[in-house]
Amino acid sequence: MKKRTFGLIAVVVITAVVILVSRAIAWGSCSWYGYQTDREVRYAAFVGCMVKVQEHWIPRVELRVVQ
């Protein structure tokens, strides 16, 4: 029983670490995009990278549709 509990805890911890690392990479790439393009950007948790166009915030993946 103890081995099963330890395994479950290990899987949960590894999953949490992977999620945190992927979020950190996404935030960093959003920040880098803003630095390269000299645009105002912010990272939204469930949307991704947002770019300010005029007075509206638009997801970066939909930026081509607006331009």
N, CA, C and O atoms as a GROMACS GRO file, in nm:
protein
  268
    1MET      N    1   0.082  -0.120   0.000
    1MET     CA    2   0.000   0.000   0.000
    1MET      C    3   0.086   0.126   0.000
    1MET      O    4   0.052   0.224  -0.066
    2LYS      N    5   0.197   0.125   0.073
    2LYS     CA    6   0.283   0.242   0.080
    2LYS      C    7   0.349   0.270  -0.054
    2LYS      O    8   0.367   0.387  -0.090
    3LYS      N    9   0.384   0.166  -0.130
    3LYS     CA   10   0.446   0.187  -0.260
    3LYS      C   11   0.349   0.253  -0.356
    3LYS      O   12   0.388   0.338  -0.436
    4ARG      N   13   0.223   0.214  -0.349
    4ARG     CA   14   0.122   0.273  -0.436
    4ARG      C   15   0.101   0.421  -0.403
    4ARG      O   16   0.088   0.503  -0.494
    5THR      N   17   0.098   0.455  -0.276
    5THR     CA   18   0.081   0.594  -0.234
    5THR      C   19   0.201   0.678  -0.278
    5THR      O   20   0.184   0.790  -0.326
    6PHE      N   21   0.322   0.624  -0.261
    6PHE     CA   22   0.442   0.696  -0.302
    6PHE      C   23   0.442   0.718  -0.454
    6PHE      O   24   0.480   0.825  -0.500
    7GLY      N   25   0.401   0.619  -0.528
    7GLY     CA   26   0.394   0.631  -0.674
    7GLY      C   27   0.294   0.735  -0.718
    7GLY      O   28   0.320   0.812  -0.810
    8LEU      N   29   0.179   0.738  -0.651
    8LEU     CA   30   0.076   0.836  -0.683
    8LEU      C   31   0.125   0.978  -0.654
    8LEU      O   32   0.103   1.070  -0.733
    9ILE      N   33   0.190   0.995  -0.540
    9ILE     CA   34   0.243   1.126  -0.504
    9ILE      C   35   0.351   1.168  -0.604
    9ILE      O   36   0.357   1.285  -0.643
   10ALA      N   37   0.434   1.075  -0.646
   10ALA     CA   38   0.540   1.106  -0.743
   10ALA      C   39   0.479   1.151  -0.876
   10ALA      O   40   0.528   1.246  -0.937
   11VAL      N   41   0.375   1.084  -0.921
   11VAL     CA   42   0.309   1.120  -1.047
   11VAL      C   43   0.248   1.260  -1.037
   11VAL      O   44   0.258   1.339  -1.130
   12VAL      N   45   0.183   1.290  -0.925
   12VAL     CA   46   0.121   1.422  -0.906
   12VAL      C   47   0.227   1.531  -0.903
   12VAL      O   48   0.209   1.637  -0.963
   13VAL      N   49   0.337   1.507  -0.834
   13VAL     CA   50   0.444   1.608  -0.826
   13VAL      C   51   0.508   1.630  -0.962
   13VAL      O   52   0.532   1.744  -1.001
   14ILE      N   53   0.535   1.523  -1.036
   14ILE     CA   54   0.595   1.536  -1.169
   14ILE      C   55   0.501   1.610  -1.263
   14ILE      O   56   0.546   1.695  -1.341
   15THR      N   57   0.373   1.580  -1.257
   15THR     CA   58   0.274   1.649  -1.340
   15THR      C   59   0.269   1.798  -1.307
   15THR      O   60   0.263   1.882  -1.398
   16ALA      N   61   0.271   1.832  -1.180
   16ALA     CA   62   0.269   1.972  -1.139
   16ALA      C   63   0.393   2.046  -1.187
   16ALA      O   64   0.384   2.160  -1.232
   17VAL      N   65   0.508   1.982  -1.179
   17VAL     CA   66   0.632   2.044  -1.224
   17VAL      C   67   0.628   2.067  -1.375
   17VAL      O   68   0.670   2.173  -1.422
   18VAL      N   69   0.580   1.970  -1.451
   18VAL     CA   70   0.571   1.984  -1.596
   18VAL      C   71   0.477   2.099  -1.633
   18VAL      O   72   0.508   2.177  -1.723
   19ILE      N   73   0.364   2.109  -1.565
   19ILE     CA   74   0.269   2.218  -1.592
   19ILE      C   75   0.332   2.354  -1.561
   19ILE      O   76   0.318   2.448  -1.639
   20LEU      N   77   0.400   2.365  -1.448
   20LEU     CA   78   0.462   2.492  -1.411
   20LEU      C   79   0.573   2.531  -1.508
   20LEU      O   80   0.585   2.648  -1.544
   21VAL      N   81   0.651   2.436  -1.551
   21VAL     CA   82   0.759   2.466  -1.646
   21VAL      C   83   0.701   2.509  -1.781
   21VAL      O   84   0.751   2.603  -1.842
   22SER      N   85   0.596   2.441  -1.826
   22SER     CA   86   0.536   2.480  -1.954
   22SER      C   87   0.473   2.618  -1.947
   22SER      O   88   0.481   2.694  -2.043
   23ARG      N   89   0.411   2.653  -1.835
   23ARG     CA   90   0.354   2.787  -1.819
   23ARG      C   91   0.464   2.892  -1.816
   23ARG      O   92   0.448   3.001  -1.872
   24ALA      N   93   0.577   2.861  -1.752
   24ALA     CA   94   0.689   2.956  -1.746
   24ALA      C   95   0.747   2.978  -1.886
   24ALA      O   96   0.782   3.091  -1.921
   25ILE      N   97   0.757   2.873  -1.966
   25ILE     CA   98   0.806   2.887  -2.103
   25ILE      C   99   0.710   2.970  -2.186
   25ILE      O  100   0.753   3.055  -2.264
   26ALA      N  101   0.579   2.946  -2.171
   26ALA     CA  102   0.479   3.023  -2.246
   26ALA      C  103   0.484   3.171  -2.208
   26ALA      O  104   0.475   3.258  -2.294
   27TRP      N  105   0.497   3.199  -2.080
   27TRP     CA  106   0.505   3.337  -2.034
   27TRP      C  107   0.632   3.403  -2.089
   27TRP      O  108   0.628   3.519  -2.132
   28GLY      N  109   0.742   3.331  -2.087
   28GLY     CA  110   0.868   3.385  -2.138
   28GLY      C  111   0.863   3.413  -2.287
   28GLY      O  112   0.915   3.515  -2.333
   29SER      N  113   0.800   3.323  -2.363
   29SER     CA  114   0.791   3.347  -2.507
   29SER      C  115   0.699   3.464  -2.538
   29SER      O  116   0.722   3.537  -2.634
   30CYS      N  117   0.595   3.483  -2.458
   30CYS     CA  118   0.507   3.598  -2.475
   30CYS      C  119   0.583   3.727  -2.446
   30CYS      O  120   0.572   3.825  -2.521
   31SER      N  121   0.658   3.728  -2.340
   31SER     CA  122   0.737   3.845  -2.306
   31SER      C  123   0.843   3.874  -2.413
   31SER      O  124   0.866   3.990  -2.447
   32TRP      N  125   0.905   3.771  -2.465
   32TRP     CA  126   1.006   3.788  -2.570
   32TRP      C  127   0.942   3.843  -2.698
   32TRP      O  128   1.002   3.927  -2.765
   33TYR      N  129   0.822   3.797  -2.730
   33TYR     CA  130   0.750   3.849  -2.847
   33TYR      C  131   0.726   4.000  -2.832
   33TYR      O  132   0.745   4.076  -2.927
   34GLY      N  133   0.683   4.040  -2.715
   34GLY     CA  134   0.660   4.183  -2.690
   34GLY      C  135   0.788   4.263  -2.701
   34GLY      O  136   0.787   4.376  -2.752
   35TYR      N  137   0.898   4.207  -2.654
   35TYR     CA  138   1.027   4.276  -2.662
   35TYR      C  139   1.072   4.288  -2.807
   35TYR      O  140   1.121   4.393  -2.848
   36GLN      N  141   1.057   4.181  -2.885
   36GLN     CA  142   1.103   4.183  -3.024
   36GLN      C  143   1.020   4.277  -3.111
   36GLN      O  144   1.074   4.347  -3.197
   37THR      N  145   0.889   4.279  -3.090
   37THR     CA  146   0.801   4.358  -3.176
   37THR      C  147   0.772   4.497  -3.119
   37THR      O  148   0.707   4.578  -3.185
   38ASP      N  149   0.819   4.525  -3.000
   38ASP     CA  150   0.797   4.653  -2.932
   38ASP      C  151   0.647   4.681  -2.918
   38ASP      O  152   0.600   4.792  -2.940
   39ARG      N  153   0.574   4.577  -2.881
   39ARG     CA  154   0.430   4.590  -2.855
   39ARG      C  155   0.402   4.561  -2.708
   39ARG      O  156   0.481   4.498  -2.639
   40GLU      N  157   0.287   4.610  -2.663
   40GLU     CA  158   0.246   4.583  -2.526
   40GLU      C  159   0.177   4.447  -2.522
   40GLU      O  160   0.078   4.426  -2.591
   41VAL      N  161   0.231   4.355  -2.442
   41VAL     CA  162   0.176   4.220  -2.433
   41VAL      C  163   0.154   4.185  -2.287
   41VAL      O  164   0.212   4.244  -2.196
   42ARG      N  165   0.068   4.087  -2.268
   42ARG     CA  166   0.049   4.029  -2.135
   42ARG      C  167   0.009   3.884  -2.153
   42ARG      O  168  -0.043   3.845  -2.257
   43TYR      N  169   0.034   3.805  -2.050
   43TYR     CA  170   0.002   3.663  -2.057
   43TYR      C  171  -0.123   3.637  -1.975
   43TYR      O  172  -0.126   3.664  -1.855
   44ALA      N  173  -0.225   3.583  -2.038
   44ALA     CA  174  -0.349   3.547  -1.969
   44ALA      C  175  -0.349   3.395  -1.947
   44ALA      O  176  -0.311   3.320  -2.036
   45ALA      N  177  -0.390   3.353  -1.830
   45ALA     CA  178  -0.376   3.213  -1.788
   45ALA      C  179  -0.441   3.113  -1.883
   45ALA      O  180  -0.376   3.015  -1.921
   46PHE      N  181  -0.562   3.133  -1.922
   46PHE     CA  182  -0.632   3.033  -2.003
   46PHE      C  183  -0.642   3.071  -2.151
   46PHE      O  184  -0.696   2.995  -2.231
   47VAL      N  185  -0.589   3.188  -2.186
   47VAL     CA  186  -0.597   3.235  -2.324
   47VAL      C  187  -0.461   3.228  -2.392
   47VAL      O  188  -0.451   3.187  -2.508
   48GLY      N  189  -0.358   3.266  -2.322
   48GLY     CA  190  -0.224   3.269  -2.379
   48GLY      C  191  -0.176   3.412  -2.391
   48GLY      O  192  -0.212   3.498  -2.311
   49CYS      N  193  -0.094   3.436  -2.490
   49CYS     CA  194  -0.033   3.568  -2.510
   49CYS      C  195  -0.136   3.664  -2.571
   49CYS      O  196  -0.197   3.634  -2.673
   50MET      N  197  -0.152   3.778  -2.507
   50MET     CA  198  -0.244   3.881  -2.555
   50MET      C  199  -0.163   4.002  -2.599
   50MET      O  200  -0.067   4.041  -2.533
   51VAL      N  201  -0.204   4.062  -2.711
   51VAL     CA  202  -0.136   4.180  -2.767
   51VAL      C  203  -0.235   4.296  -2.769
   51VAL      O  204  -0.351   4.280  -2.806
   52LYS      N  205  -0.187   4.412  -2.729
   52LYS     CA  206  -0.274   4.530  -2.729
   52LYS      C  207  -0.272   4.593  -2.868
   52LYS      O  208  -0.167   4.637  -2.916
   53VAL      N  209  -0.389   4.598  -2.932
   53VAL     CA  210  -0.406   4.661  -3.062
   53VAL      C  211  -0.506   4.773  -3.043
   53VAL      O  212  -0.621   4.749  -3.006
   54GLN      N  213  -0.461   4.896  -3.068
   54GLN     CA  214  -0.539   5.016  -3.040
   54GLN      C  215  -0.578   5.014  -2.892
   54GLN      O  216  -0.490   5.028  -2.807
   55GLU      N  217  -0.702   4.996  -2.858
   55GLU     CA  218  -0.743   4.993  -2.717
   55GLU      C  219  -0.795   4.856  -2.674
   55GLU      O  220  -0.852   4.844  -2.566
   56HIS      N  221  -0.775   4.754  -2.756
   56HIS     CA  222  -0.829   4.621  -2.728
   56HIS      C  223  -0.716   4.519  -2.710
   56HIS      O  224  -0.610   4.531  -2.772
   57TRP      N  225  -0.740   4.420  -2.626
   57TRP     CA  226  -0.647   4.310  -2.609
   57TRP      C  227  -0.694   4.193  -2.695
   57TRP      O  228  -0.808   4.148  -2.682
   58ILE      N  229  -0.606   4.144  -2.782
   58ILE     CA  230  -0.639   4.038  -2.876
   58ILE      C  231  -0.540   3.925  -2.858
   58ILE      O  232  -0.420   3.950  -2.843
   59PRO      N  233  -0.586   3.799  -2.860
   59PRO     CA  234  -0.491   3.687  -2.853
   59PRO      C  235  -0.391   3.693  -2.968
   59PRO      O  236  -0.428   3.725  -3.081
   60ARG      N  237  -0.268   3.662  -2.940
   60ARG     CA  238  -0.163   3.670  -3.040
   60ARG      C  239  -0.190   3.581  -3.160
   60ARG      O  240  -0.155   3.616  -3.273
   61VAL      N  241  -0.252   3.465  -3.137
   61VAL     CA  242  -0.279   3.373  -3.248
   61VAL      C  243  -0.385   3.429  -3.344
   61VAL      O  244  -0.393   3.385  -3.458
   62GLU      N  245  -0.467   3.525  -3.299
   62GLU     CA  246  -0.569   3.586  -3.383
   62GLU      C  247  -0.527   3.723  -3.437
   62GLU      O  248  -0.609   3.795  -3.494
   63LEU      N  249  -0.402   3.758  -3.420
   63LEU     CA  250  -0.355   3.890  -3.458
   63LEU      C  251  -0.362   3.910  -3.609
   63LEU      O  252  -0.393   4.020  -3.654
   64ARG      N  253  -0.335   3.809  -3.687
   64ARG     CA  254  -0.341   3.823  -3.833
   64ARG      C  255  -0.482   3.853  -3.883
   64ARG      O  256  -0.499   3.922  -3.984
   65VAL      N  257  -0.581   3.804  -3.814
   65VAL     CA  258  -0.719   3.828  -3.854
   65VAL      C  259  -0.753   3.976  -3.839
   65VAL      O  260  -0.826   4.033  -3.921
   66VAL      N  261  -0.700   4.038  -3.736
   66VAL     CA  262  -0.731   4.179  -3.707
   66VAL      C  263  -0.655   4.271  -3.801
   66VAL      O  264  -0.710   4.372  -3.846
   67GLN      N  265  -0.531   4.240  -3.832
   67GLN     CA  266  -0.450   4.328  -3.916
   67GLN      C  267  -0.493   4.318  -4.055
   67GLN      O  268  -0.438   4.384  -4.142
   0.00000   0.00000   0.00000
